[in-house]
Amino acid sequence: MTDDQVYLQRLLTEIKGESSPYALMEVCGTHTMAIARSGIRDLVPPNLKLLSGPGCPVCVTAQGDIDAVVAMVQDPAITLLTFGDMMRVPGTNSSLQEERSRGSDIRVVYSPLDALAAAGQMPDRQVVFLGIGFETTAPPVGATIQQAAEMRLANFSVLSLHKVVPPALEVIFGDPDIQVDGLICPGHVVAVTGVEPYRHLADKAHKPMVVTGFETRDILEGIVMLLRQLHRDRAQAEIQYRRVVKPEGNKVAQQTLQDVFEPADCRWRGLGLIPQSGLKIRSVYQDYDARLKFEVPDIEDVPIKGCACGEVLRGRITPRECALFGKGCTPLQPIGPCMVSQEGACAAYYRYTPDKGRL
């Protein structure tokens, strides 16, 4: 065996030697896919549970917000630009993909700058970029809004559905029905925010946390670091992903977030209304706030009948425990967003655990 293989085997041996019943939750969709793809969940002992949490921004977008976007694109003057994962997320009565088939001008882009360029090319259209994501994707959107303001681009705006992670984790820890002993924290998010918000959360909840990378070695090291903290009754926020994450984070990105956005109460699928968990566009940039520009409606959430995505996102159940999983809900015919998104827990389980996952 190579030195790397020997090291991985040593990590697995330590993990497999764990006899205590612990539950560790990953709170990043990329971690969800990496854990499923590498088979880590099947390698750890049965007493060590690896739960998926609210780490997929598409999945945690509230049902009412999807319906509001569907309502907004009924305006024939609007061209909506969005990331591809949002196209097939079911609303109560429709989806963006369905609305495009009915004639609404909805296009897939790969960055907010693509949307800015489109606005410059279509001066007779109102171009709206759908802002989805956590602290990782919000700074580029903020910088795009600043650039639009410098260009005085009057036909460009953003519908911000951005969220921040720590308030959602406080809800998870405050739920007596959820047993989470430690967190595998999102490396890309903490690369922006720095580790301080997670240190505060670790102290408050008395739960260990490790900011982890996305390779198999990273995740196994993160699990070992969490187990060692649990054995010592420690509750600290540690960084395994040191080749990317600095304790202070990215100061430039943090400044952009502060300049363009302000905290706001926000609805999360499965978690409800969480105070100060959203990112609202500041009044200084209100000309680029689609929510104000087009009076986007506030629509009540209507749960999808039979869909357990909310329970999956809270870590209460695994995707296989949903009655629709692999039956009425598949990647080709998704009922809930966790099966739609490429980072969704249900999609990960379906794709990488076919024998155990499909019914």
C-alpha positions in Angstrom: 0.0 0.0 0.0 1.0 3.6 -0.6 1.7 5.9 2.4 -1.6 7.6 1.7 -3.5 4.3 1.8 -1.8 3.3 5.0 -2.8 6.7 6.6 -6.4 6.3 5.5 -6.5 2.8 6.9 -5.2 4.2 10.2 -7.9 6.8 10.3 -10.6 4.2 9.5 -9.2 1.9 12.2 -9.6 4.6 14.8 -13.1 5.4 13.6 -14.2 1.7 13.6 -12.9 1.4 17.1 -15.5 3.9 18.4 -18.0 2.1 20.6 -20.1 5.1 21.8 -23.3 6.0 20.1 -22.6 9.4 18.5 -24.4 11.3 15.7 -22.3 13.7 13.6 -24.0 16.0 11.1 -22.5 17.5 7.9 -23.9 20.9 7.1 -22.7 21.3 3.5 -24.2 19.8 0.4 -20.8 19.2 -1.1 -19.9 17.1 2.0 -23.2 15.2 1.6 -22.2 14.2 -1.9 -18.6 13.5 -1.0 -19.6 11.2 1.9 -22.1 9.3 -0.3 -19.8 9.0 -3.3 -16.8 7.7 -1.2 -19.0 5.3 0.8 -17.8 6.7 4.1 -21.3 6.2 5.7 -21.1 2.5 5.1 -17.5 2.3 6.4 -18.2 3.7 9.9 -19.6 1.5 12.7 -23.4 1.3 13.1 -23.3 3.2 16.4 -21.7 6.2 14.6 -24.4 8.0 12.6 -23.6 10.5 9.9 -26.6 12.8 9.4 -27.3 15.3 6.6 -28.3 18.8 7.7 -29.5 22.0 6.1 -26.4 22.4 3.9 -28.0 22.6 0.5 -29.2 26.2 -0.4 -31.6 25.0 -3.0 -33.1 22.5 -0.6 -33.7 24.9 2.2 -35.4 27.6 0.0 -38.9 27.9 1.4 -41.9 26.6 -0.6 -43.5 30.1 -0.5 -40.3 31.7 -1.9 -40.4 29.3 -4.9 -44.1 30.2 -5.4 -43.2 33.9 -5.2 -40.6 33.5 -7.9 -43.1 31.6 -10.1 -45.5 34.5 -9.6 -42.9 37.1 -10.4 -42.0 35.6 -13.8 -45.6 36.1 -14.9 -44.6 39.6 -15.7 -43.8 39.6 -19.5 -41.2 42.3 -19.1 -39.0 40.2 -16.8 -36.1 37.9 -17.9 -35.2 35.7 -14.9 -31.6 34.3 -14.8 -30.9 31.5 -12.3 -28.6 28.6 -11.5 -29.7 25.3 -13.1 -30.6 23.5 -9.8 -33.5 25.9 -9.2 -35.2 25.1 -12.5 -36.8 21.9 -11.5 -37.6 22.6 -7.8 -41.4 22.1 -7.5 -43.5 24.9 -6.3 -47.0 24.4 -5.0 -48.5 24.4 -8.5 -45.6 24.9 -10.9 -41.8 25.2 -11.3 -39.5 27.5 -13.2 -39.0 24.8 -15.8 -42.7 24.6 -16.3 -43.1 28.3 -16.5 -40.4 28.5 -19.2 -42.3 25.9 -21.2 -45.3 28.2 -21.0 -43.4 31.1 -22.4 -41.8 32.9 -19.5 -38.3 34.1 -20.3 -36.2 32.1 -17.8 -32.5 31.3 -18.5 -29.8 29.3 -16.8 -26.5 31.1 -16.0 -23.3 30.0 -14.2 -22.5 33.3 -12.4 -24.1 36.6 -11.5 -21.7 38.3 -13.9 -23.4 36.4 -16.7 -26.7 38.0 -15.6 -25.0 41.4 -15.5 -23.8 40.9 -19.1 -27.2 39.8 -20.2 -28.7 43.0 -18.8 -26.3 45.0 -20.8 -27.2 43.1 -24.0 -31.0 43.4 -23.4 -31.6 47.1 -22.5 -35.3 46.7 -23.2 -35.8 43.9 -20.7 -35.8 43.8 -16.9 -33.2 41.3 -16.0 -33.5 39.7 -12.6 -30.9 37.4 -11.1 -32.2 34.9 -8.5 -29.7 35.0 -5.7 -29.4 31.6 -3.9 -26.8 30.3 -1.6 -25.0 30.9 1.7 -22.0 33.0 2.6 -20.0 31.5 -0.2 -22.1 32.7 -3.1 -23.4 35.9 -1.6 -20.2 38.0 -1.9 -19.9 37.6 -5.7 -23.6 38.6 -6.0 -22.9 41.6 -3.8 -20.0 42.6 -5.9 -22.2 42.3 -9.0 -24.7 44.6 -7.5 -22.0 47.1 -6.8 -20.8 46.8 -10.3 -24.3 47.3 -11.7 -24.6 50.5 -9.5 -21.3 51.8 -10.9 -22.6 51.1 -14.4 -25.9 52.7 -13.6 -27.6 49.7 -15.2 -31.2 50.4 -14.6 -32.6 47.2 -16.0 -30.7 44.8 -13.6 -31.8 43.6 -10.2 -31.4 40.7 -7.8 -33.9 38.8 -5.8 -31.9 37.8 -2.7 -32.9 34.5 -1.2 -29.4 34.2 0.4 -29.0 32.7 3.8 -26.4 32.5 6.5 -25.6 29.1 8.2 -25.0 29.6 12.0 -28.6 30.7 12.9 -30.0 27.5 11.3 -27.5 25.4 13.4 -28.8 27.0 16.5 -32.3 25.8 15.6 -30.9 22.3 15.1 -29.2 22.3 18.5 -32.3 23.7 20.1 -34.6 20.9 18.9 -35.0 18.3 21.6 -36.0 15.7 19.0 -32.6 15.9 17.2 -29.5 14.3 18.6 -26.4 15.8 17.2 -23.1 15.4 19.0 -20.8 17.2 16.6 -20.7 19.1 13.3 -18.7 18.6 10.1 -18.6 22.3 9.2 -18.7 23.7 5.7 -15.2 24.5 4.5 -16.1 26.9 1.7 -18.5 28.9 3.9 -15.9 29.2 6.8 -13.3 30.2 4.2 -15.4 33.4 3.8 -16.7 34.0 7.3 -13.8 32.8 9.4 -14.1 30.4 12.3 -15.3 32.9 14.9 -19.1 32.3 14.4 -18.5 28.6 14.9 -16.4 29.1 18.0 -19.3 31.1 19.4 -21.8 28.4 18.5 -19.6 25.6 19.9 -19.4 27.5 23.2 -23.1 28.2 23.3 -24.2 24.6 22.4 -21.3 22.8 23.9 -20.8 20.8 20.7 -17.5 20.1 19.0 -17.1 21.3 15.4 -14.5 20.7 12.7 -14.2 22.7 9.5 -13.4 20.0 7.0 -12.4 19.8 3.3 -14.0 17.6 0.7 -11.6 14.8 -0.1 -12.0 11.4 1.6 -8.9 12.0 3.7 -10.3 15.4 4.8 -13.6 14.0 5.9 -12.0 11.0 7.8 -9.6 13.4 9.5 -12.5 15.6 10.5 -14.5 12.7 12.0 -11.4 11.6 14.0 -10.9 15.1 15.3 -14.6 15.3 16.4 -14.4 11.9 18.1 -11.2 13.0 20.0 -13.0 16.1 21.2 -16.0 14.1 22.3 -13.8 11.7 24.3 -12.2 14.6 26.1 -15.6 16.4 26.6 -14.3 19.4 24.6 -16.4 21.7 22.5 -14.2 23.7 20.2 -14.3 24.8 16.6 -11.2 23.4 14.9 -10.0 23.7 11.4 -8.9 20.6 9.5 -9.1 22.4 6.1 -6.1 24.6 6.8 -4.8 24.6 3.2 -7.9 26.7 2.3 -9.5 28.1 5.5 -7.8 30.8 7.5 -9.2 31.5 11.1 -10.0 35.1 10.2 -11.7 34.2 6.9 -11.8 36.4 3.7 -11.9 40.0 4.8 -12.6 41.3 1.4 -15.6 39.0 1.0 -16.8 39.9 4.5 -16.6 43.6 3.7 -18.7 43.1 0.5 -21.3 41.2 2.5 -21.5 44.0 5.0 -21.6 46.8 2.4 -24.4 45.3 0.2 -26.5 43.1 2.6 -28.0 43.3 6.0 -29.4 40.5 8.2 -33.1 39.8 7.9 -35.5 37.2 9.2 -35.8 34.4 6.7 -37.9 31.3 6.1 -36.1 27.9 5.7 -37.7 24.8 4.4 -38.1 22.4 7.3 -36.9 24.9 9.9 -39.5 27.7 9.6 -38.8 31.4 10.2 -35.3 31.9 11.6 -34.5 35.4 12.9 -31.5 37.2 11.2 -30.7 34.2 9.0 -31.3 35.9 5.7 -29.4 38.5 3.7 -31.5 41.5 2.6 -30.1 44.1 0.1 -29.4 47.3 1.9 -31.4 50.5 1.1 -28.4 52.1 -0.5 -28.8 49.5 -3.3 -32.6 49.4 -3.3 -32.7 50.2 -7.0 -31.2 46.7 -7.5 -33.5 44.9 -5.2 -36.1 43.0 -7.2 -38.2 42.4 -4.1 -38.9 46.1 -4.0 -38.8 46.8 -7.7 -41.5 44.3 -8.6 -43.4 44.0 -5.4 -42.6 40.3 -5.1 -45.5 38.7 -3.1 -45.1 37.1 0.3 -46.7 33.7 -0.2 -47.4 31.3 2.7 -45.5 28.0 2.7 -47.7 25.0 1.7 -46.0 21.7 2.5 -45.8 19.2 -0.4 -48.0 16.3 0.5 -46.0 13.2 1.5 -42.6 14.9 1.1 -40.3 14.6 4.0 -37.5 17.0 2.8 -38.1 19.1 5.9 -37.4 16.2 8.2 -34.3 15.2 6.2 -32.9 18.7 6.4 -33.3 18.7 10.2 -31.5 15.4 10.5 -34.5 13.7 12.0 -34.7 11.1 9.3 -32.5 9.8 6.5 -33.8 10.0 2.9 -34.5 6.3 2.8 -37.0 6.8 5.6 -39.2 9.0 3.4 -42.2 7.0 2.1 -41.8 8.6 -1.4 -38.1 7.9 -1.7 -37.3 5.8 -4.8 -41.0 5.4 -5.5 -42.9 8.5 -6.4 -39.8 10.7 -5.9 -36.7 10.0 -8.1 -34.2 12.3 -9.8 -36.2 12.1 -13.1 -39.5 12.8 -11.3 -38.6 14.7 -8.2 -41.3 15.7 -5.7 -39.0 17.5 -3.2 -36.0 19.7 -3.6 -33.6 17.3 -1.8 -34.0 15.0 -4.8 -33.7 17.9 -7.3 -30.5 19.5 -6.3 -27.1 18.1 -7.1 -26.2 18.7 -3.5 -29.4 17.3 -2.0 -29.3 14.5 0.5 -32.0 12.5 -1.3 -30.2 12.8 -4.6 -26.9 11.6 -3.0 -28.5 8.6 -1.4 -30.3 7.7 -4.6 -27.2 8.0 -6.8 -24.6 6.4 -4.5 -26.5 3.8 -2.5 -28.8 2.2 -5.1 -29.1 -1.3 -3.5 -30.0 0.1 -0.1 -31.7 3.3 -1.3 -34.2 2.4 -3.9 -37.4 0.7 -3.0 
